[in-house]
């Protein structure tokens, strides 16, 4: 925490909840950008319609595939609820956005973890 909060949002909401939401939304935006660029470069998911990125949303809604995506996102949200709830209530020392997934060992030491928090 660097103390920068000109609108005093941290005083109105739990800062851990806001950090969790910020990290989750940031990760979703990064995945969305990769998907947008990948489709326009000719990479398609096997069951996805072969349309441009601009038309993909409307096409997926009309065909019903967007409903499947909504269900998949709902399952992921439901599964992550317990970890977030335990963090919010103080039952665990879990940090916001940390799902203990580090396949590339980028934060395998406390020094690396502290360095990554500053980036």
Number of C-alpha atoms within 10 A of each C-alpha: 6 4 7 8 10 7 8 10 11 15 9 8 10 11 15 16 16 14 14 16 14 14 14 13 12 12 13 12 12 11 11 12 11 11 16 16 13 14 18 14 11 10 12 14 10 7 7 12 14 16 15 15 15 11 11 16 13 12 17 17 12 10 10 11 15 16 13 12 12 10 11 12 12 12 12 10 12 11 11 12 12 11 17 22 13 13 17 18 8 10 10 12 9 15 14 20 17 12 11 8 8 10 8 7 9 10 16 11 9 9 9 12 12 11 10 11 8 7 5
